[in-house]
Amino acid sequence: MENTSKTNNTTEFKITGNWDTQSKELKGKFSQLTDSDLKFEPGKENDLLKRMETRLNKKRDEVISIIKKGQPAKA
């Protein structure tokens, strides 16, 4: 039996680094984002991405790219 987990446009994505700092930077760059748009709970990355996609009118990949730019480089 194959493991057919959801792969339709749900690329695994994890927040790294200090989200409070990153979210403040995002709010500075994108004034339309609110605190509730940027509310993050571990394990609920998809919820965060969906809120940001809607607010910024961007696709998931674009939102992930925006977030990754603000994350610390992996050592």
N, C-alpha and C positions, 0 to 999 in steps of 0.2 A: 504494500500500500504506500502510495506517495504522500509526502507531507506537502499539502497544498494550502499553505497559509496565505493570507491576503498579500498578494504582490502587485496588485493593480494600483500603481501610483502611491504606494505607501512605503517608500524607501525608509529604512531604519534610520532614525535621526536622534541624536542625543545632544543635550545641552552640556557644554563643558565650561569650566571657569565660573566666575562670579556673575550670576544672572542679574542681580540687582544693578551692578555696574553696567552690564551690557544693555539692560532694558532702558536705563537712563540715557545711554548713548543713542539707542534707537529712537527714543522719544525726541531727542535733540535733532536727529536727522529727518524724522518723519513726524511732523507735528500732529498729524491726524491720529496717531496711535495714542490710546489711553492706558491708564494703569490696568484697567480690567482686560484690555486686549493683550497686555503683556504679562498677565498673571500666569505664573508657571508652577505646576506641581510635578514633581518627579514621576515619570511614567506616563505623563499626559502630554507629551510633546506634540502629538497630533492635534490635540485641542488648541494648543497655542498656535500651531501653524495655520490651522483653519481660520482662527480669528484674525491673524495677521494677513492671510490671503484675502479675506473679505475686506478688511479695512484698507489695505494698500492696493486692492484690485490687481493683484499679481498672482502668478501661478506658484504652485508649491515649490518647484525647483528654484524659482527666483527668490522666494522668501528664505529658503534654506541657505542660499548663497549669501543673502544679506546678513543673516545671523552668523554664518561661519566667518565672515569678514571681521566680526567683532569678537570672535572667540580667540583665546590664547593659542598660539602655535603649539602643536604637539611636540613634546621633547623626543 
